[in-house]
């Protein structure tokens, strides 16, 4: 698994979704580059709390782990 650093601005922070004991919160981020892209990033379990101090239009640097599915 690799860490990737993404620079961008928060477009939207979605409500927390709960599935039994599992929690997930999504953030839509617009990248900060010449040809910007919108990226949906998942925060799970205890990481959901990290989003409390952020709001729409905040400029952020997010470190993510990429995981694929079989």
PDB file of N, CA, C and O in Angstrom:
ATOM      1  N   UNK A   1       0.834  -1.167   0.000  1.00  0.00           N
ATOM      2  CA  UNK A   1       0.000   0.000   0.000  1.00  0.00           C
ATOM      3  C   UNK A   1       0.890   1.245   0.000  1.00  0.00           C
ATOM      4  O   UNK A   1       1.898   1.288   0.705  1.00  0.00           O
ATOM      5  N   UNK A   2       0.521   2.246  -0.782  1.00  0.00           N
ATOM      6  CA  UNK A   2       1.319   3.454  -0.913  1.00  0.00           C
ATOM      7  C   UNK A   2       0.543   4.662  -0.407  1.00  0.00           C
ATOM      8  O   UNK A   2      -0.678   4.730  -0.549  1.00  0.00           O
ATOM      9  N   UNK A   3       1.257   5.611   0.182  1.00  0.00           N
ATOM     10  CA  UNK A   3       0.665   6.882   0.568  1.00  0.00           C
ATOM     11  C   UNK A   3       0.777   7.841  -0.599  1.00  0.00           C
ATOM     12  O   UNK A   3       1.821   7.934  -1.246  1.00  0.00           O
ATOM     13  N   UNK A   4      -0.303   8.549  -0.861  1.00  0.00           N
ATOM     14  CA  UNK A   4      -0.323   9.550  -1.922  1.00  0.00           C
ATOM     15  C   UNK A   4      -0.763  10.867  -1.295  1.00  0.00           C
ATOM     16  O   UNK A   4      -1.681  10.897  -0.476  1.00  0.00           O
ATOM     17  N   UNK A   5      -0.103  11.954  -1.683  1.00  0.00           N
ATOM     18  CA  UNK A   5      -0.431  13.281  -1.169  1.00  0.00           C
ATOM     19  C   UNK A   5      -1.246  14.018  -2.235  1.00  0.00           C
ATOM     20  O   UNK A   5      -0.828  14.116  -3.388  1.00  0.00           O
ATOM     21  N   UNK A   6      -2.414  14.534  -1.839  1.00  0.00           N
ATOM     22  CA  UNK A   6      -3.286  15.260  -2.761  1.00  0.00           C
ATOM     23  C   UNK A   6      -3.519  16.665  -2.211  1.00  0.00           C
ATOM     24  O   UNK A   6      -3.909  16.830  -1.055  1.00  0.00           O
ATOM     25  N   UNK A   7      -3.278  17.674  -3.046  1.00  0.00           N
ATOM     26  CA  UNK A   7      -3.538  19.070  -2.696  1.00  0.00           C
ATOM     27  C   UNK A   7      -4.865  19.465  -3.334  1.00  0.00           C
ATOM     28  O   UNK A   7      -5.117  19.130  -4.491  1.00  0.00           O
ATOM     29  N   UNK A   8      -5.712  20.170  -2.598  1.00  0.00           N
ATOM     30  CA  UNK A   8      -6.966  20.586  -3.206  1.00  0.00           C
ATOM     31  C   UNK A   8      -7.844  21.383  -2.271  1.00  0.00           C
ATOM     32  O   UNK A   8      -7.442  21.776  -1.176  1.00  0.00           O
ATOM     33  N   UNK A   9      -9.071  21.611  -2.747  1.00  0.00           N
ATOM     34  CA  UNK A   9     -10.058  22.371  -1.998  1.00  0.00           C
ATOM     35  C   UNK A   9     -11.286  21.490  -1.788  1.00  0.00           C
ATOM     36  O   UNK A   9     -11.727  20.800  -2.707  1.00  0.00           O
ATOM     37  N   UNK A  10     -11.828  21.517  -0.587  1.00  0.00           N
ATOM     38  CA  UNK A  10     -13.002  20.711  -0.265  1.00  0.00           C
ATOM     39  C   UNK A  10     -14.229  21.302  -0.954  1.00  0.00           C
ATOM     40  O   UNK A  10     -14.570  22.467  -0.744  1.00  0.00           O
ATOM     41  N   UNK A  11     -14.887  20.490  -1.776  1.00  0.00           N
ATOM     42  CA  UNK A  11     -16.133  20.908  -2.426  1.00  0.00           C
ATOM     43  C   UNK A  11     -17.339  20.519  -1.592  1.00  0.00           C
ATOM     44  O   UNK A  11     -18.326  21.254  -1.538  1.00  0.00           O
ATOM     45  N   UNK A  12     -17.263  19.347  -0.930  1.00  0.00           N
ATOM     46  CA  UNK A  12     -18.392  18.893  -0.120  1.00  0.00           C
ATOM     47  C   UNK A  12     -17.926  17.839   0.874  1.00  0.00           C
ATOM     48  O   UNK A  12     -17.092  16.990   0.557  1.00  0.00           O
ATOM     49  N   UNK A  13     -18.478  17.909   2.082  1.00  0.00           N
ATOM     50  CA  UNK A  13     -18.281  16.864   3.085  1.00  0.00           C
ATOM     51  C   UNK A  13     -19.650  16.222   3.300  1.00  0.00           C
ATOM     52  O   UNK A  13     -20.592  16.880   3.741  1.00  0.00           O
ATOM     53  N   UNK A  14     -19.745  14.952   2.989  1.00  0.00           N
ATOM     54  CA  UNK A  14     -21.014  14.237   3.081  1.00  0.00           C
ATOM     55  C   UNK A  14     -21.277  13.785   4.519  1.00  0.00           C
ATOM     56  O   UNK A  14     -20.363  13.730   5.342  1.00  0.00           O
ATOM     57  N   UNK A  15     -22.527  13.468   4.802  1.00  0.00           N
ATOM     58  CA  UNK A  15     -22.917  12.967   6.124  1.00  0.00           C
ATOM     59  C   UNK A  15     -22.300  11.599   6.375  1.00  0.00           C
ATOM     60  O   UNK A  15     -21.999  10.856   5.440  1.00  0.00           O
ATOM     61  N   UNK A  16     -22.118  11.279   7.644  1.00  0.00           N
ATOM     62  CA  UNK A  16     -21.585   9.968   8.023  1.00  0.00           C
ATOM     63  C   UNK A  16     -22.617   8.890   7.718  1.00  0.00           C
ATOM     64  O   UNK A  16     -23.801   9.039   8.023  1.00  0.00           O
ATOM     65  N   UNK A  17     -22.149   7.806   7.113  1.00  0.00           N
ATOM     66  CA  UNK A  17     -23.002   6.645   6.841  1.00  0.00           C
ATOM     67  C   UNK A  17     -22.602   5.545   7.812  1.00  0.00           C
ATOM     68  O   UNK A  17     -21.417   5.301   8.038  1.00  0.00           O
ATOM     69  N   UNK A  18     -23.610   4.879   8.386  1.00  0.00           N
ATOM     70  CA  UNK A  18     -23.342   3.801   9.337  1.00  0.00           C
ATOM     71  C   UNK A  18     -23.939   2.509   8.817  1.00  0.00           C
ATOM     72  O   UNK A  18     -25.081   2.470   8.358  1.00  0.00           O
ATOM     73  N   UNK A  19     -23.145   1.452   8.896  1.00  0.00           N
ATOM     74  CA  UNK A  19     -23.561   0.109   8.517  1.00  0.00           C
ATOM     75  C   UNK A  19     -23.210  -0.808   9.691  1.00  0.00           C
ATOM     76  O   UNK A  19     -22.105  -1.348   9.744  1.00  0.00           O
ATOM     77  N   UNK A  20     -24.129  -0.983  10.619  1.00  0.00           N
ATOM     78  CA  UNK A  20     -23.811  -1.741  11.833  1.00  0.00           C
ATOM     79  C   UNK A  20     -22.791  -0.972  12.657  1.00  0.00           C
ATOM     80  O   UNK A  20     -23.051   0.168  13.043  1.00  0.00           O
ATOM     81  N   UNK A  21     -21.643  -1.566  12.935  1.00  0.00           N
ATOM     82  CA  UNK A  21     -20.566  -0.903  13.685  1.00  0.00           C
ATOM     83  C   UNK A  21     -19.597  -0.154  12.781  1.00  0.00           C
ATOM     84  O   UNK A  21     -18.657   0.472  13.272  1.00  0.00           O
ATOM     85  N   UNK A  22     -19.807  -0.207  11.481  1.00  0.00           N
ATOM     86  CA  UNK A  22     -18.900   0.417  10.510  1.00  0.00           C
ATOM     87  C   UNK A  22     -19.383   1.824  10.179  1.00  0.00           C
ATOM     88  O   UNK A  22     -20.566   2.027   9.909  1.00  0.00           O
ATOM     89  N   UNK A  23     -18.458   2.812  10.200  1.00  0.00           N
ATOM     90  CA  UNK A  23     -18.777   4.199   9.858  1.00  0.00           C
ATOM     91  C   UNK A  23     -17.925   4.639   8.678  1.00  0.00           C
ATOM     92  O   UNK A  23     -16.766   4.245   8.548  1.00  0.00           O
ATOM     93  N   UNK A  24     -18.523   5.468   7.815  1.00  0.00           N
ATOM     94  CA  UNK A  24     -17.810   5.982   6.646  1.00  0.00           C
ATOM     95  C   UNK A  24     -18.290   7.402   6.365  1.00  0.00           C
ATOM     96  O   UNK A  24     -19.480   7.701   6.456  1.00  0.00           O
ATOM     97  N   UNK A  25     -17.341   8.268   6.021  1.00  0.00           N
ATOM     98  CA  UNK A  25     -17.665   9.646   5.655  1.00  0.00           C
ATOM     99  C   UNK A  25     -16.889   9.960   4.387  1.00  0.00           C
ATOM    100  O   UNK A  25     -15.710   9.622   4.277  1.00  0.00           O
ATOM    101  N   UNK A  26     -17.549  10.609   3.423  1.00  0.00           N
ATOM    102  CA  UNK A  26     -16.907  10.912   2.144  1.00  0.00           C
ATOM    103  C   UNK A  26     -16.670  12.409   2.003  1.00  0.00           C
ATOM    104  O   UNK A  26     -17.451  13.231   2.482  1.00  0.00           O
ATOM    105  N   UNK A  27     -15.569  12.741   1.329  1.00  0.00           N
ATOM    106  CA  UNK A  27     -15.212  14.127   1.040  1.00  0.00           C
ATOM    107  C   UNK A  27     -14.964  14.239  -0.456  1.00  0.00           C
ATOM    108  O   UNK A  27     -14.243  13.429  -1.040  1.00  0.00           O
ATOM    109  N   UNK A  28     -15.567  15.248  -1.070  1.00  0.00           N
ATOM    110  CA  UNK A  28     -15.315  15.522  -2.479  1.00  0.00           C
ATOM    111  C   UNK A  28     -14.274  16.631  -2.544  1.00  0.00           C
ATOM    112  O   UNK A  28     -14.494  17.736  -2.049  1.00  0.00           O
ATOM    113  N   UNK A  29     -13.148  16.323  -3.155  1.00  0.00           N
ATOM    114  CA  UNK A  29     -12.007  17.232  -3.209  1.00  0.00           C
ATOM    115  C   UNK A  29     -11.725  17.619  -4.652  1.00  0.00           C
ATOM    116  O   UNK A  29     -11.663  16.755  -5.527  1.00  0.00           O
ATOM    117  N   UNK A  30     -11.554  18.918  -4.908  1.00  0.00           N
ATOM    118  CA  UNK A  30     -11.149  19.396  -6.235  1.00  0.00           C
ATOM    119  C   UNK A  30      -9.648  19.632  -6.177  1.00  0.00           C
ATOM    120  O   UNK A  30      -9.169  20.454  -5.395  1.00  0.00           O
ATOM    121  N   UNK A  31      -8.909  18.906  -7.008  1.00  0.00           N
ATOM    122  CA  UNK A  31      -7.451  18.988  -6.953  1.00  0.00           C
ATOM    123  C   UNK A  31      -6.958  20.364  -7.367  1.00  0.00           C
ATOM    124  O   UNK A  31      -7.629  21.097  -8.093  1.00  0.00           O
ATOM    125  N   UNK A  32      -5.777  20.691  -6.888  1.00  0.00           N
ATOM    126  CA  UNK A  32      -5.164  21.999  -7.105  1.00  0.00           C
ATOM    127  C   UNK A  32      -4.067  21.862  -8.157  1.00  0.00           C
ATOM    128  O   UNK A  32      -2.880  21.826  -7.832  1.00  0.00           O
ATOM    129  N   UNK A  33      -4.479  21.785  -9.416  1.00  0.00           N
ATOM    130  CA  UNK A  33      -3.528  21.650 -10.519  1.00  0.00           C
ATOM    131  C   UNK A  33      -4.126  22.271 -11.768  1.00  0.00           C
ATOM    132  O   UNK A  33      -5.293  22.664 -11.763  1.00  0.00           O
ATOM    133  N   UNK A  34      -3.353  22.366 -12.833  1.00  0.00           N
ATOM    134  CA  UNK A  34      -3.814  23.025 -14.057  1.00  0.00           C
ATOM    135  C   UNK A  34      -5.099  22.393 -14.588  1.00  0.00           C
ATOM    136  O   UNK A  34      -6.046  23.107 -14.919  1.00  0.00           O
ATOM    137  N   UNK A  35      -5.143  21.080 -14.672  1.00  0.00           N
ATOM    138  CA  UNK A  35      -6.341  20.367 -15.124  1.00  0.00           C
ATOM    139  C   UNK A  35      -6.937  19.653 -13.915  1.00  0.00           C
ATOM    140  O   UNK A  35      -6.755  18.449 -13.734  1.00  0.00           O
ATOM    141  N   UNK A  36      -7.649  20.418 -13.096  1.00  0.00           N
ATOM    142  CA  UNK A  36      -8.142  19.883 -11.824  1.00  0.00           C
ATOM    143  C   UNK A  36      -9.171  18.776 -12.043  1.00  0.00           C
ATOM    144  O   UNK A  36      -9.849  18.716 -13.069  1.00  0.00           O
ATOM    145  N   UNK A  37      -9.260  17.911 -11.047  1.00  0.00           N
ATOM    146  CA  UNK A  37     -10.203  16.803 -11.063  1.00  0.00           C
ATOM    147  C   UNK A  37     -10.926  16.756  -9.731  1.00  0.00           C
ATOM    148  O   UNK A  37     -10.422  17.233  -8.714  1.00  0.00           O
ATOM    149  N   UNK A  38     -12.115  16.173  -9.754  1.00  0.00           N
ATOM    150  CA  UNK A  38     -12.857  15.938  -8.522  1.00  0.00           C
ATOM    151  C   UNK A  38     -12.586  14.512  -8.071  1.00  0.00           C
ATOM    152  O   UNK A  38     -12.740  13.568  -8.845  1.00  0.00           O
ATOM    153  N   UNK A  39     -12.182  14.361  -6.816  1.00  0.00           N
ATOM    154  CA  UNK A  39     -11.854  13.047  -6.272  1.00  0.00           C
ATOM    155  C   UNK A  39     -12.687  12.822  -5.014  1.00  0.00           C
ATOM    156  O   UNK A  39     -12.730  13.672  -4.125  1.00  0.00           O
ATOM    157  N   UNK A  40     -13.349  11.668  -4.952  1.00  0.00           N
ATOM    158  CA  UNK A  40     -14.126  11.298  -3.781  1.00  0.00           C
ATOM    159  C   UNK A  40     -13.243  10.445  -2.873  1.00  0.00           C
ATOM    160  O   UNK A  40     -12.740   9.401  -3.289  1.00  0.00           O
ATOM    161  N   UNK A  41     -13.060  10.892  -1.636  1.00  0.00           N
ATOM    162  CA  UNK A  41     -12.169  10.216  -0.694  1.00  0.00           C
ATOM    163  C   UNK A  41     -12.991   9.717   0.492  1.00  0.00           C
ATOM    164  O   UNK A  41     -13.795  10.458   1.057  1.00  0.00           O
ATOM    165  N   UNK A  42     -12.781   8.451   0.863  1.00  0.00           N
ATOM    166  CA  UNK A  42     -13.480   7.840   1.998  1.00  0.00           C
ATOM    167  C   UNK A  42     -12.643   7.938   3.264  1.00  0.00           C
ATOM    168  O   UNK A  42     -11.445   7.654   3.255  1.00  0.00           O
ATOM    169  N   UNK A  43     -13.288   8.343   4.353  1.00  0.00           N
ATOM    170  CA  UNK A  43     -12.701   8.279   5.692  1.00  0.00           C
ATOM    171  C   UNK A  43     -13.513   7.238   6.442  1.00  0.00           C
ATOM    172  O   UNK A  43     -14.742   7.295   6.446  1.00  0.00           O
ATOM    173  N   UNK A  44     -12.835   6.281   7.082  1.00  0.00           N
ATOM    174  CA  UNK A  44     -13.567   5.210   7.746  1.00  0.00           C
ATOM    175  C   UNK A  44     -13.226   5.142   9.234  1.00  0.00           C
ATOM    176  O   UNK A  44     -12.149   5.538   9.679  1.00  0.00           O
ATOM    177  N   UNK A  45     -14.202   4.617   9.977  1.00  0.00           N
ATOM    178  CA  UNK A  45     -14.110   4.393  11.412  1.00  0.00           C
ATOM    179  C   UNK A  45     -13.627   5.636  12.164  1.00  0.00           C
ATOM    180  O   UNK A  45     -14.235   6.699  12.034  1.00  0.00           O
ATOM    181  N   UNK A  46     -12.555   5.529  12.942  1.00  0.00           N
ATOM    182  CA  UNK A  46     -12.095   6.645  13.779  1.00  0.00           C
ATOM    183  C   UNK A  46     -11.582   7.826  12.965  1.00  0.00           C
ATOM    184  O   UNK A  46     -11.483   8.930  13.502  1.00  0.00           O
ATOM    185  N   UNK A  47     -11.254   7.636  11.694  1.00  0.00           N
ATOM    186  CA  UNK A  47     -10.752   8.726  10.841  1.00  0.00           C
ATOM    187  C   UNK A  47     -11.853   9.734  10.502  1.00  0.00           C
ATOM    188  O   UNK A  47     -11.547  10.859  10.109  1.00  0.00           O
ATOM    189  N   UNK A  48     -13.125   9.356  10.645  1.00  0.00           N
ATOM    190  CA  UNK A  48     -14.243  10.272  10.369  1.00  0.00           C
ATOM    191  C   UNK A  48     -14.151  11.529  11.233  1.00  0.00           C
ATOM    192  O   UNK A  48     -14.511  12.620  10.790  1.00  0.00           O
ATOM    193  N   UNK A  49     -13.671  11.372  12.461  1.00  0.00           N
ATOM    194  CA  UNK A  49     -13.562  12.503  13.396  1.00  0.00           C
ATOM    195  C   UNK A  49     -12.605  13.582  12.897  1.00  0.00           C
ATOM    196  O   UNK A  49     -12.740  14.747  13.271  1.00  0.00           O
ATOM    197  N   UNK A  50     -11.646  13.209  12.062  1.00  0.00           N
ATOM    198  CA  UNK A  50     -10.668  14.177  11.561  1.00  0.00           C
ATOM    199  C   UNK A  50     -11.321  15.289  10.742  1.00  0.00           C
ATOM    200  O   UNK A  50     -10.755  16.374  10.608  1.00  0.00           O
ATOM    201  N   UNK A  51     -12.498  15.027  10.199  1.00  0.00           N
ATOM    202  CA  UNK A  51     -13.150  15.994   9.314  1.00  0.00           C
ATOM    203  C   UNK A  51     -13.924  17.081  10.055  1.00  0.00           C
ATOM    204  O   UNK A  51     -14.376  18.039   9.428  1.00  0.00           O
ATOM    205  N   UNK A  52     -14.085  16.958  11.364  1.00  0.00           N
ATOM    206  CA  UNK A  52     -14.872  17.924  12.138  1.00  0.00           C
ATOM    207  C   UNK A  52     -14.334  19.349  12.041  1.00  0.00           C
ATOM    208  O   UNK A  52     -15.104  20.308  12.098  1.00  0.00           O
ATOM    209  N   UNK A  53     -13.022  19.492  11.896  1.00  0.00           N
ATOM    210  CA  UNK A  53     -12.438  20.838  11.897  1.00  0.00           C
ATOM    211  C   UNK A  53     -12.365  21.467  10.506  1.00  0.00           C
ATOM    212  O   UNK A  53     -11.827  22.563  10.353  1.00  0.00           O
ATOM    213  N   UNK A  54     -12.900  20.787   9.495  1.00  0.00           N
ATOM    214  CA  UNK A  54     -12.853  21.306   8.127  1.00  0.00           C
ATOM    215  C   UNK A  54     -14.247  21.639   7.620  1.00  0.00           C
ATOM    216  O   UNK A  54     -15.249  21.124   8.115  1.00  0.00           O
ATOM    217  N   UNK A  55     -14.286  22.529   6.602  1.00  0.00           N
ATOM    218  CA  UNK A  55     -15.556  22.908   5.987  1.00  0.00           C
ATOM    219  C   UNK A  55     -15.353  23.113   4.486  1.00  0.00           C
ATOM    220  O   UNK A  55     -14.229  23.093   3.984  1.00  0.00           O
ATOM    221  N   UNK A  56     -16.453  23.308   3.795  1.00  0.00           N
ATOM    222  CA  UNK A  56     -16.415  23.537   2.353  1.00  0.00           C
ATOM    223  C   UNK A  56     -15.488  24.710   2.033  1.00  0.00           C
ATOM    224  O   UNK A  56     -15.451  25.702   2.761  1.00  0.00           O
ATOM    225  N   UNK A  57     -14.747  24.584   0.943  1.00  0.00           N
ATOM    226  CA  UNK A  57     -13.817  25.600   0.422  1.00  0.00           C
ATOM    227  C   UNK A  57     -12.498  25.702   1.183  1.00  0.00           C
ATOM    228  O   UNK A  57     -11.657  26.527   0.825  1.00  0.00           O
ATOM    229  N   UNK A  58     -12.292  24.895   2.217  1.00  0.00           N
ATOM    230  CA  UNK A  58     -10.987  24.858   2.883  1.00  0.00           C
ATOM    231  C   UNK A  58      -9.960  24.235   1.943  1.00  0.00           C
ATOM    232  O   UNK A  58     -10.238  23.234   1.282  1.00  0.00           O
ATOM    233  N   UNK A  59      -8.770  24.835   1.889  1.00  0.00           N
ATOM    234  CA  UNK A  59      -7.670  24.232   1.136  1.00  0.00           C
ATOM    235  C   UNK A  59      -6.965  23.245   2.059  1.00  0.00           C
ATOM    236  O   UNK A  59      -6.643  23.564   3.204  1.00  0.00           O
ATOM    237  N   UNK A  60      -6.732  22.038   1.539  1.00  0.00           N
ATOM    238  CA  UNK A  60      -6.173  20.975   2.369  1.00  0.00           C
ATOM    239  C   UNK A  60      -5.121  20.172   1.611  1.00  0.00           C
ATOM    240  O   UNK A  60      -5.038  20.210   0.383  1.00  0.00           O
ATOM    241  N   UNK A  61      -4.331  19.451   2.381  1.00  0.00           N
ATOM    242  CA  UNK A  61      -3.432  18.422   1.856  1.00  0.00           C
ATOM    243  C   UNK A  61      -3.878  17.130   2.522  1.00  0.00           C
ATOM    244  O   UNK A  61      -3.897  17.031   3.749  1.00  0.00           O
ATOM    245  N   UNK A  62      -4.236  16.141   1.712  1.00  0.00           N
ATOM    246  CA  UNK A  62      -4.718  14.867   2.244  1.00  0.00           C
ATOM    247  C   UNK A  62      -3.772  13.757   1.813  1.00  0.00           C
ATOM    248  O   UNK A  62      -3.406  13.654   0.642  1.00  0.00           O
ATOM    249  N   UNK A  63      -3.387  12.936   2.768  1.00  0.00           N
ATOM    250  CA  UNK A  63      -2.584  11.745   2.484  1.00  0.00           C
ATOM    251  C   UNK A  63      -3.533  10.555   2.457  1.00  0.00           C
ATOM    252  O   UNK A  63      -4.272  10.326   3.415  1.00  0.00           O
ATOM    253  N   UNK A  64      -3.516   9.801   1.367  1.00  0.00           N
ATOM    254  CA  UNK A  64      -4.427   8.662   1.241  1.00  0.00           C
ATOM    255  C   UNK A  64      -3.654   7.383   0.949  1.00  0.00           C
ATOM    256  O   UNK A  64      -2.526   7.411   0.455  1.00  0.00           O
ATOM    257  N   UNK A  65      -4.288   6.271   1.265  1.00  0.00           N
ATOM    258  CA  UNK A  65      -3.787   4.949   0.899  1.00  0.00           C
ATOM    259  C   UNK A  65      -4.684   4.420  -0.205  1.00  0.00           C
ATOM    260  O   UNK A  65      -5.909   4.471  -0.092  1.00  0.00           O
ATOM    261  N   UNK A  66      -4.086   3.915  -1.264  1.00  0.00           N
ATOM    262  CA  UNK A  66      -4.843   3.341  -2.376  1.00  0.00           C
ATOM    263  C   UNK A  66      -5.015   1.850  -2.125  1.00  0.00           C
ATOM    264  O   UNK A  66      -4.049   1.133  -1.863  1.00  0.00           O
ATOM    265  N   UNK A  67      -6.258   1.398  -2.210  1.00  0.00           N
ATOM    266  CA  UNK A  67      -6.544  -0.033  -2.080  1.00  0.00           C
ATOM    267  C   UNK A  67      -7.473  -0.433  -3.209  1.00  0.00           C
ATOM    268  O   UNK A  67      -8.431   0.275  -3.520  1.00  0.00           O
ATOM    269  N   UNK A  68      -7.190  -1.552  -3.810  1.00  0.00           N
ATOM    270  CA  UNK A  68      -8.037  -2.066  -4.879  1.00  0.00           C
ATOM    271  C   UNK A  68      -8.942  -3.169  -4.380  1.00  0.00           C
ATOM    272  O   UNK A  68      -8.837  -3.621  -3.240  1.00  0.00           O
ATOM    273  N   UNK A  69      -9.822  -3.586  -5.244  1.00  0.00           N
ATOM    274  CA  UNK A  69     -10.727  -4.695  -4.936  1.00  0.00           C
ATOM    275  C   UNK A  69     -10.431  -5.837  -5.880  1.00  0.00           C
ATOM    276  O   UNK A  69      -9.984  -5.626  -7.008  1.00  0.00           O
ATOM    277  N   UNK A  70     -10.680  -7.039  -5.421  1.00  0.00           N
ATOM    278  CA  UNK A  70     -10.487  -8.212  -6.279  1.00  0.00           C
ATOM    279  C   UNK A  70     -11.679  -8.432  -7.162  1.00  0.00           C
ATOM    280  O   UNK A  70     -11.696  -9.375  -7.953  1.00  0.00           O
TER     281      UNK A  70
END
